[in-house]
Amino acid sequence: MRVDVLTVFPEMLEMVFGYGVVGRARERGLIALKAWDLRDFAEGSYRQVDDTPYGGGGGMVMKPEPITRAIEAVSAECSPRRIFLSPQGRPFDQKKAEELAAGGSPLLLICGRYEGVDERVREGFVDEEISVGDYVLTGGELPALIVIDAVSRLLPGVLGNEDSAANDSFTTGLLDCPHYTRPPEFRGMRVPEALMSGNHDEIRRWRRRAALDRTRERRGDLLDRAELSEEDRRLMGRSPES
Ligand code: 9D3
């Protein structure tokens, strides 16, 4: 899958592309990532990408010409889905990540800086607008990395274990259960007996109950929407030993 990013800070993205699951997917040719420098599409000796806002007020607005030229350059290469990262966008979630990964079509992620981007860019050159949550950041670069990270790990062959993505919390609609490794006792805290029992059905039930209880405690909103089985209802709220 091909993902291009438009930004005034291409190094910021290139840095992160090299690491972990995404870095390995890139090395293996499963994902092609490229960060374009918006300044390369700006004119004049100052290569200005921003300008003062009509109507006055503080801050700067991104000029339409450099962004639009950059969008057209990438579009000519691969006809991507053109996604603008913005606080006004639809909230990003696992379902959107799955949709972007499943389509397999190229993505162009457009990052704004300053107070925003000239509205006319949105009108003719953007297919959709995505936010990563209700908090204020300083630009679209970290959101673009969030989208790349969430989408990359869903691409075929990227995760070693093929069903690890399918078993994600949010995919199953519940939070994850707690995890433990050796030693069996750490600073007075013991690993739950069920996990060391070797009884796979007991382990499965312990994990399911832990996920259900934790989801109820922390994210009642998720539990309301989850489809629960008869067994789930029985497991929930019982003590771990029962
Ligand atoms: C503080 C300025 N804001 C009100 C006048 C407007 C504003 C402009 C630009 C607020 C944030 C930004 C930069 N943010 C993004 O580009 C962004 C973002 C975010 O801030 N939160 C969640 N998702 C996203 S996606 C892109």
py3Dmol code that shows the C-alpha trace and the ligand (Angstrom):
import py3Dmol

protein = """\
ATOM      1  CA  MET A   1       0.000   0.000   0.000  1.00  0.00           C
ATOM      2  CA  ARG A   2       1.225   3.456  -0.872  1.00  0.00           C
ATOM      3  CA  VAL A   3       0.907   6.370   1.588  1.00  0.00           C
ATOM      4  CA  ASP A   4       2.128   9.881   0.802  1.00  0.00           C
ATOM      5  CA  VAL A   5       2.168  12.755   3.283  1.00  0.00           C
ATOM      6  CA  LEU A   6       2.209  16.497   2.575  1.00  0.00           C
ATOM      7  CA  THR A   7       3.850  18.518   5.339  1.00  0.00           C
ATOM      8  CA  VAL A   8       6.192  21.399   6.117  1.00  0.00           C
ATOM      9  CA  PHE A   9       8.100  18.997   8.407  1.00  0.00           C
ATOM     10  CA  PRO A  10       8.902  15.923   6.267  1.00  0.00           C
ATOM     11  CA  GLU A  11      11.827  14.901   8.516  1.00  0.00           C
ATOM     12  CA  MET A  12       9.392  14.593  11.419  1.00  0.00           C
ATOM     13  CA  LEU A  13       7.596  11.785   9.600  1.00  0.00           C
ATOM     14  CA  GLU A  14      10.640  10.158   8.005  1.00  0.00           C
ATOM     15  CA  MET A  15      12.139   9.742  11.499  1.00  0.00           C
ATOM     16  CA  VAL A  16       9.217   7.678  12.705  1.00  0.00           C
ATOM     17  CA  PHE A  17       8.807   5.617   9.509  1.00  0.00           C
ATOM     18  CA  GLY A  18      12.004   3.685  10.316  1.00  0.00           C
ATOM     19  CA  TYR A  19      10.880   2.042  13.560  1.00  0.00           C
ATOM     20  CA  GLY A  20       9.076  -1.057  14.731  1.00  0.00           C
ATOM     21  CA  VAL A  21       6.274  -2.765  12.869  1.00  0.00           C
ATOM     22  CA  VAL A  22       5.902   0.099  10.363  1.00  0.00           C
ATOM     23  CA  GLY A  23       9.660   0.248   9.679  1.00  0.00           C
ATOM     24  CA  ARG A  24       9.770  -3.502   9.058  1.00  0.00           C
ATOM     25  CA  ALA A  25       6.706  -3.395   6.806  1.00  0.00           C
ATOM     26  CA  ARG A  26       8.434  -0.691   4.811  1.00  0.00           C
ATOM     27  CA  GLU A  27      11.673  -2.686   4.516  1.00  0.00           C
ATOM     28  CA  ARG A  28       9.695  -5.687   3.348  1.00  0.00           C
ATOM     29  CA  GLY A  29       7.954  -3.636   0.669  1.00  0.00           C
ATOM     30  CA  LEU A  30       4.483  -4.065   2.170  1.00  0.00           C
ATOM     31  CA  ILE A  31       4.000  -0.325   2.511  1.00  0.00           C
ATOM     32  CA  ALA A  32       5.529   2.575   0.580  1.00  0.00           C
ATOM     33  CA  LEU A  33       5.750   5.764   2.642  1.00  0.00           C
ATOM     34  CA  LYS A  34       6.879   9.136   1.364  1.00  0.00           C
ATOM     35  CA  ALA A  35       6.801  12.536   3.050  1.00  0.00           C
ATOM     36  CA  TRP A  36       6.703  15.494   0.637  1.00  0.00           C
ATOM     37  CA  ASP A  37       7.978  18.924   1.625  1.00  0.00           C
ATOM     38  CA  LEU A  38       5.255  21.507   0.941  1.00  0.00           C
ATOM     39  CA  ARG A  39       7.944  24.139   0.573  1.00  0.00           C
ATOM     40  CA  ASP A  40       9.127  22.406  -2.605  1.00  0.00           C
ATOM     41  CA  PHE A  41       5.806  23.497  -4.144  1.00  0.00           C
ATOM     42  CA  ALA A  42       6.033  27.119  -2.962  1.00  0.00           C
ATOM     43  CA  GLU A  43       7.334  29.980  -5.082  1.00  0.00           C
ATOM     44  CA  GLY A  44       9.565  32.990  -4.525  1.00  0.00           C
ATOM     45  CA  SER A  45      12.870  33.242  -2.727  1.00  0.00           C
ATOM     46  CA  TYR A  46      11.096  32.817   0.632  1.00  0.00           C
ATOM     47  CA  ARG A  47       9.083  29.771  -0.507  1.00  0.00           C
ATOM     48  CA  GLN A  48       6.222  30.964   1.669  1.00  0.00           C
ATOM     49  CA  VAL A  49       3.557  28.411   2.484  1.00  0.00           C
ATOM     50  CA  ASP A  50       1.511  30.683   4.793  1.00  0.00           C
ATOM     51  CA  ASP A  51      -0.005  34.140   4.686  1.00  0.00           C
ATOM     52  CA  THR A  52      -2.029  36.529   6.858  1.00  0.00           C
ATOM     53  CA  PRO A  53      -5.766  35.802   7.182  1.00  0.00           C
ATOM     54  CA  TYR A  54      -8.390  37.846   5.335  1.00  0.00           C
ATOM     55  CA  GLY A  55     -10.524  39.586   7.924  1.00  0.00           C
ATOM     56  CA  GLY A  56      -7.586  40.009  10.250  1.00  0.00           C
ATOM     57  CA  GLY A  57      -6.996  38.345  13.582  1.00  0.00           C
ATOM     58  CA  GLY A  58      -3.944  36.532  14.817  1.00  0.00           C
ATOM     59  CA  GLY A  59      -2.018  33.688  13.308  1.00  0.00           C
ATOM     60  CA  MET A  60      -1.315  32.606   9.765  1.00  0.00           C
ATOM     61  CA  VAL A  61      -3.246  30.560   7.194  1.00  0.00           C
ATOM     62  CA  MET A  62      -1.732  28.073   4.766  1.00  0.00           C
ATOM     63  CA  LYS A  63      -1.794  29.439   1.229  1.00  0.00           C
ATOM     64  CA  PRO A  64      -3.840  27.402  -1.256  1.00  0.00           C
ATOM     65  CA  GLU A  65      -1.328  27.277  -4.141  1.00  0.00           C
ATOM     66  CA  PRO A  66       1.533  25.162  -2.670  1.00  0.00           C
ATOM     67  CA  ILE A  67      -0.800  22.588  -1.096  1.00  0.00           C
ATOM     68  CA  THR A  68      -2.913  22.343  -4.241  1.00  0.00           C
ATOM     69  CA  ARG A  69       0.116  21.904  -6.510  1.00  0.00           C
ATOM     70  CA  ALA A  70       1.453  19.211  -4.187  1.00  0.00           C
ATOM     71  CA  ILE A  71      -1.912  17.408  -4.093  1.00  0.00           C
ATOM     72  CA  GLU A  72      -2.041  17.484  -7.897  1.00  0.00           C
ATOM     73  CA  ALA A  73       1.520  16.147  -8.210  1.00  0.00           C
ATOM     74  CA  VAL A  74       0.818  13.132  -6.005  1.00  0.00           C
ATOM     75  CA  SER A  75      -2.635  12.606  -7.511  1.00  0.00           C
ATOM     76  CA  ALA A  76      -1.086  12.428 -10.990  1.00  0.00           C
ATOM     77  CA  GLU A  77       1.180   9.611  -9.753  1.00  0.00           C
ATOM     78  CA  CYS A  78      -1.303   7.365  -7.961  1.00  0.00           C
ATOM     79  CA  SER A  79      -4.878   8.800  -7.721  1.00  0.00           C
ATOM     80  CA  PRO A  80      -4.943   8.515  -3.910  1.00  0.00           C
ATOM     81  CA  ARG A  81      -7.762   9.041  -1.421  1.00  0.00           C
ATOM     82  CA  ARG A  82      -6.996  12.592  -0.365  1.00  0.00           C
ATOM     83  CA  ILE A  83      -7.371  12.894   3.387  1.00  0.00           C
ATOM     84  CA  PHE A  84      -6.991  16.163   5.253  1.00  0.00           C
ATOM     85  CA  LEU A  85      -6.072  15.853   8.951  1.00  0.00           C
ATOM     86  CA  SER A  86      -7.997  18.501  10.834  1.00  0.00           C
ATOM     87  CA  PRO A  87      -9.707  19.110  14.180  1.00  0.00           C
ATOM     88  CA  GLN A  88     -12.949  19.581  12.183  1.00  0.00           C
ATOM     89  CA  GLY A  89     -12.743  16.062  10.695  1.00  0.00           C
ATOM     90  CA  ARG A  90     -14.678  12.879  11.525  1.00  0.00           C
ATOM     91  CA  PRO A  91     -13.144  11.208  14.586  1.00  0.00           C
ATOM     92  CA  PHE A  92     -10.691   8.465  13.568  1.00  0.00           C
ATOM     93  CA  ASP A  93     -11.471   5.011  14.925  1.00  0.00           C
ATOM     94  CA  GLN A  94     -10.642   1.337  14.328  1.00  0.00           C
ATOM     95  CA  LYS A  95     -13.457   1.016  11.809  1.00  0.00           C
ATOM     96  CA  LYS A  96     -11.994   3.823   9.690  1.00  0.00           C
ATOM     97  CA  ALA A  97      -8.506   2.246   9.956  1.00  0.00           C
ATOM     98  CA  GLU A  98      -9.973  -1.062   8.714  1.00  0.00           C
ATOM     99  CA  GLU A  99     -11.747   0.662   5.852  1.00  0.00           C
ATOM    100  CA  LEU A 100      -8.567   2.444   4.722  1.00  0.00           C
ATOM    101  CA  ALA A 101      -6.488  -0.749   4.972  1.00  0.00           C
ATOM    102  CA  ALA A 102      -9.078  -2.924   3.218  1.00  0.00           C
ATOM    103  CA  GLY A 103      -9.458  -0.590   0.258  1.00  0.00           C
ATOM    104  CA  GLY A 104      -5.731  -0.898  -0.353  1.00  0.00           C
ATOM    105  CA  SER A 105      -5.950   2.236  -2.479  1.00  0.00           C
ATOM    106  CA  PRO A 106      -3.167   4.816  -2.067  1.00  0.00           C
ATOM    107  CA  LEU A 107      -3.595   7.450   0.644  1.00  0.00           C
ATOM    108  CA  LEU A 108      -2.506  11.057   0.554  1.00  0.00           C
ATOM    109  CA  LEU A 109      -2.424  12.528   4.054  1.00  0.00           C
ATOM    110  CA  ILE A 110      -2.423  16.324   4.089  1.00  0.00           C
ATOM    111  CA  CYS A 111      -1.058  17.992   7.227  1.00  0.00           C
ATOM    112  CA  GLY A 112      -1.945  21.551   8.178  1.00  0.00           C
ATOM    113  CA  ARG A 113       0.050  23.863  10.435  1.00  0.00           C
ATOM    114  CA  TYR A 114      -0.611  27.378  11.757  1.00  0.00           C
ATOM    115  CA  GLU A 115      -4.274  28.328  12.255  1.00  0.00           C
ATOM    116  CA  GLY A 116      -5.482  26.270   9.333  1.00  0.00           C
ATOM    117  CA  VAL A 117      -5.637  25.879   5.576  1.00  0.00           C
ATOM    118  CA  ASP A 118      -7.406  28.134   3.052  1.00  0.00           C
ATOM    119  CA  GLU A 119     -10.942  26.727   2.846  1.00  0.00           C
ATOM    120  CA  ARG A 120     -10.825  26.485  -0.963  1.00  0.00           C
ATOM    121  CA  VAL A 121      -8.314  23.618  -0.718  1.00  0.00           C
ATOM    122  CA  ARG A 122     -10.914  21.548   1.096  1.00  0.00           C
ATOM    123  CA  GLU A 123     -13.593  22.282  -1.430  1.00  0.00           C
ATOM    124  CA  GLY A 124     -11.914  20.957  -4.545  1.00  0.00           C
ATOM    125  CA  PHE A 125      -8.910  18.907  -3.508  1.00  0.00           C
ATOM    126  CA  VAL A 126      -9.833  16.868  -0.434  1.00  0.00           C
ATOM    127  CA  ASP A 127     -11.976  13.699  -0.310  1.00  0.00           C
ATOM    128  CA  GLU A 128     -12.360  13.445   3.441  1.00  0.00           C
ATOM    129  CA  GLU A 129     -11.341  15.080   6.671  1.00  0.00           C
ATOM    130  CA  ILE A 130     -10.172  13.147   9.728  1.00  0.00           C
ATOM    131  CA  SER A 131      -9.555  14.203  13.350  1.00  0.00           C
ATOM    132  CA  VAL A 132      -7.754  11.982  15.853  1.00  0.00           C
ATOM    133  CA  GLY A 133      -9.633  13.206  18.919  1.00  0.00           C
ATOM    134  CA  ASP A 134     -10.990  16.139  20.852  1.00  0.00           C
ATOM    135  CA  TYR A 135      -7.799  17.850  21.936  1.00  0.00           C
ATOM    136  CA  VAL A 136      -5.758  20.634  20.348  1.00  0.00           C
ATOM    137  CA  LEU A 137      -2.464  19.797  18.645  1.00  0.00           C
ATOM    138  CA  THR A 138      -0.072  22.070  16.760  1.00  0.00           C
ATOM    139  CA  GLY A 139      -0.400  20.397  13.360  1.00  0.00           C
ATOM    140  CA  GLY A 140      -1.499  17.350  11.396  1.00  0.00           C
ATOM    141  CA  GLU A 141       1.829  15.479  11.449  1.00  0.00           C
ATOM    142  CA  LEU A 142       1.259  13.435  14.606  1.00  0.00           C
ATOM    143  CA  PRO A 143      -2.313  12.639  13.482  1.00  0.00           C
ATOM    144  CA  ALA A 144      -0.924  11.463  10.105  1.00  0.00           C
ATOM    145  CA  LEU A 145       1.462   9.148  11.954  1.00  0.00           C
ATOM    146  CA  ILE A 146      -1.428   7.810  14.019  1.00  0.00           C
ATOM    147  CA  VAL A 147      -3.375   6.978  10.854  1.00  0.00           C
ATOM    148  CA  ILE A 148      -0.306   5.352   9.239  1.00  0.00           C
ATOM    149  CA  ASP A 149       0.433   3.320  12.355  1.00  0.00           C
ATOM    150  CA  ALA A 150      -3.146   2.075  12.757  1.00  0.00           C
ATOM    151  CA  VAL A 151      -3.558   1.249   9.051  1.00  0.00           C
ATOM    152  CA  SER A 152      -0.125  -0.371   8.483  1.00  0.00           C
ATOM    153  CA  ARG A 153      -0.561  -3.064  11.095  1.00  0.00           C
ATOM    154  CA  LEU A 154      -3.810  -4.158   9.427  1.00  0.00           C
ATOM    155  CA  LEU A 155      -2.195  -4.768   6.012  1.00  0.00           C
ATOM    156  CA  PRO A 156      -1.795  -8.416   4.992  1.00  0.00           C
ATOM    157  CA  GLY A 157       1.557  -9.846   6.119  1.00  0.00           C
ATOM    158  CA  VAL A 158       2.554  -6.924   8.364  1.00  0.00           C
ATOM    159  CA  LEU A 159       1.908  -8.547  11.752  1.00  0.00           C
ATOM    160  CA  GLY A 160       3.699 -11.850  12.288  1.00  0.00           C
ATOM    161  CA  ASN A 161       0.686 -13.572  13.746  1.00  0.00           C
ATOM    162  CA  GLU A 162      -2.095 -13.157  11.198  1.00  0.00           C
ATOM    163  CA  ASP A 163      -4.930 -13.139  13.714  1.00  0.00           C
ATOM    164  CA  SER A 164      -3.387 -10.674  16.166  1.00  0.00           C
ATOM    165  CA  ALA A 165      -5.074  -7.785  14.375  1.00  0.00           C
ATOM    166  CA  ALA A 166      -8.404  -9.612  14.277  1.00  0.00           C
ATOM    167  CA  ASN A 167      -8.336 -10.111  18.071  1.00  0.00           C
ATOM    168  CA  ASP A 168      -7.703  -6.457  18.880  1.00  0.00           C
ATOM    169  CA  SER A 169      -9.773  -4.785  21.489  1.00  0.00           C
ATOM    170  CA  PHE A 170     -12.036  -2.362  19.607  1.00  0.00           C
ATOM    171  CA  THR A 171     -12.212  -4.990  16.856  1.00  0.00           C
ATOM    172  CA  THR A 172     -13.856  -7.322  19.371  1.00  0.00           C
ATOM    173  CA  GLY A 173     -15.550  -4.312  20.983  1.00  0.00           C
ATOM    174  CA  LEU A 174     -13.953  -4.876  24.405  1.00  0.00           C
ATOM    175  CA  LEU A 175     -10.806  -3.682  26.143  1.00  0.00           C
ATOM    176  CA  ASP A 176      -7.897  -6.110  26.326  1.00  0.00           C
ATOM    177  CA  CYS A 177      -7.390  -8.398  29.331  1.00  0.00           C
ATOM    178  CA  PRO A 178      -4.297  -7.989  31.580  1.00  0.00           C
ATOM    179  CA  HIS A 179      -1.060  -9.711  30.514  1.00  0.00           C
ATOM    180  CA  TYR A 180       1.671 -11.336  32.626  1.00  0.00           C
ATOM    181  CA  THR A 181       5.061 -12.926  32.121  1.00  0.00           C
ATOM    182  CA  ARG A 182       7.648 -14.404  34.486  1.00  0.00           C
ATOM    183  CA  PRO A 183       8.322 -14.331  37.393  1.00  0.00           C
ATOM    184  CA  PRO A 184       5.199 -15.853  39.025  1.00  0.00           C
ATOM    185  CA  GLU A 185       5.621 -13.444  41.949  1.00  0.00           C
ATOM    186  CA  PHE A 186       6.916  -9.900  41.518  1.00  0.00           C
ATOM    187  CA  ARG A 187       7.267  -7.576  44.534  1.00  0.00           C
ATOM    188  CA  GLY A 188       4.569  -9.460  46.357  1.00  0.00           C
ATOM    189  CA  MET A 189       2.158  -9.502  43.427  1.00  0.00           C
ATOM    190  CA  ARG A 190       1.172 -12.906  42.051  1.00  0.00           C
ATOM    191  CA  VAL A 191       0.216 -13.939  38.538  1.00  0.00           C
ATOM    192  CA  PRO A 192      -3.431 -15.110  38.544  1.00  0.00           C
ATOM    193  CA  GLU A 193      -3.532 -18.888  39.121  1.00  0.00           C
ATOM    194  CA  ALA A 194      -5.810 -19.512  36.141  1.00  0.00           C
ATOM    195  CA  LEU A 195      -3.141 -18.293  33.722  1.00  0.00           C
ATOM    196  CA  MET A 196      -0.603 -20.799  35.099  1.00  0.00           C
ATOM    197  CA  SER A 197      -3.056 -23.708  35.228  1.00  0.00           C
ATOM    198  CA  GLY A 198      -2.314 -25.042  31.753  1.00  0.00           C
ATOM    199  CA  ASN A 199      -6.063 -25.525  31.326  1.00  0.00           C
ATOM    200  CA  HIS A 200      -6.806 -23.729  28.086  1.00  0.00           C
ATOM    201  CA  ASP A 201     -10.514 -23.421  28.632  1.00  0.00           C
ATOM    202  CA  GLU A 202      -9.966 -21.996  32.118  1.00  0.00           C
ATOM    203  CA  ILE A 203      -7.432 -19.533  30.686  1.00  0.00           C
ATOM    204  CA  ARG A 204      -9.839 -18.491  27.936  1.00  0.00           C
ATOM    205  CA  ARG A 205     -12.625 -17.927  30.465  1.00  0.00           C
ATOM    206  CA  TRP A 206     -10.312 -15.954  32.821  1.00  0.00           C
ATOM    207  CA  ARG A 207      -9.230 -13.671  29.990  1.00  0.00           C
ATOM    208  CA  ARG A 208     -12.744 -13.116  28.730  1.00  0.00           C
ATOM    209  CA  ARG A 209     -14.037 -12.290  32.210  1.00  0.00           C
ATOM    210  CA  ALA A 210     -11.094  -9.930  32.859  1.00  0.00           C
ATOM    211  CA  ALA A 211     -11.771  -8.133  29.562  1.00  0.00           C
ATOM    212  CA  LEU A 212     -15.479  -7.837  30.344  1.00  0.00           C
ATOM    213  CA  ASP A 213     -14.945  -6.567  33.911  1.00  0.00           C
ATOM    214  CA  ARG A 214     -12.314  -4.088  32.841  1.00  0.00           C
ATOM    215  CA  THR A 215     -14.465  -2.793  29.999  1.00  0.00           C
ATOM    216  CA  ARG A 216     -17.400  -2.336  32.366  1.00  0.00           C
ATOM    217  CA  GLU A 217     -15.214  -0.444  34.875  1.00  0.00           C
ATOM    218  CA  ARG A 218     -13.419   1.809  32.434  1.00  0.00           C
ATOM    219  CA  ARG A 219     -15.509   2.040  29.264  1.00  0.00           C
ATOM    220  CA  GLY A 220     -19.161   1.399  29.953  1.00  0.00           C
ATOM    221  CA  ASP A 221     -19.891   3.020  26.580  1.00  0.00           C
ATOM    222  CA  LEU A 222     -18.115   0.156  24.773  1.00  0.00           C
ATOM    223  CA  LEU A 223     -19.915  -2.496  26.782  1.00  0.00           C
ATOM    224  CA  ASP A 224     -23.301  -0.999  25.934  1.00  0.00           C
ATOM    225  CA  ARG A 225     -22.543  -1.524  22.235  1.00  0.00           C
ATOM    226  CA  ALA A 226     -20.823  -4.941  22.508  1.00  0.00           C
ATOM    227  CA  GLU A 227     -22.662  -8.102  21.517  1.00  0.00           C
ATOM    228  CA  LEU A 228     -22.442 -10.359  24.553  1.00  0.00           C
ATOM    229  CA  SER A 229     -22.994 -14.101  24.599  1.00  0.00           C
ATOM    230  CA  GLU A 230     -24.803 -16.102  27.294  1.00  0.00           C
ATOM    231  CA  GLU A 231     -21.406 -17.139  28.659  1.00  0.00           C
ATOM    232  CA  ASP A 232     -20.258 -13.503  28.775  1.00  0.00           C
ATOM    233  CA  ARG A 233     -23.227 -12.597  30.971  1.00  0.00           C
ATOM    234  CA  ARG A 234     -22.477 -15.529  33.271  1.00  0.00           C
ATOM    235  CA  LEU A 235     -18.762 -14.668  33.511  1.00  0.00           C
ATOM    236  CA  MET A 236     -19.293 -10.996  34.222  1.00  0.00           C
ATOM    237  CA  GLY A 237     -19.236  -9.861  37.784  1.00  0.00           C
ATOM    238  CA  ARG A 238     -18.231 -13.256  39.217  1.00  0.00           C
ATOM    239  CA  SER A 239     -15.083 -13.299  41.317  1.00  0.00           C
ATOM    240  CA  PRO A 240     -12.021 -14.587  39.403  1.00  0.00           C
ATOM    241  CA  GLU A 241     -11.917 -17.748  41.582  1.00  0.00           C
ATOM    242  CA  SER A 242     -15.491 -18.841  40.960  1.00  0.00           C
TER     243      SER A 242
END
"""
ligand_1 = """\
26
9D3
C -5.802 26.886 18.627
C -6.199 27.161 17.233
N -7.500 26.595 16.961
C -8.593 27.525 17.200
C -8.407 28.890 16.700
C -7.587 26.042 15.637
C -6.602 24.959 15.364
C -5.869 25.001 14.211
C -4.938 24.009 13.944
C -6.407 23.924 16.239
C -5.465 22.924 15.966
C -4.738 22.971 14.817
C -3.742 21.925 14.517
N -4.326 20.574 14.608
C -4.375 19.745 13.588
O -3.905 20.033 12.524
C -5.063 18.459 13.762
C -5.704 17.883 14.908
C -5.894 18.348 16.244
O -5.463 19.429 16.681
N -6.606 17.542 17.097
C -7.103 16.333 16.735
N -6.953 15.868 15.501
C -6.270 16.642 14.608
S -5.991 16.218 13.020
C -5.162 17.607 12.689
"""
view = py3Dmol.view(width=600, height=400)
view.addModel(protein, "pdb")
view.setStyle({"model": 0}, {"cartoon": {"style": "trace"}})
view.addModel(ligand_1, "xyz")
view.setStyle({"model": 1}, {"stick": {}})
view.zoomTo()
view.show()
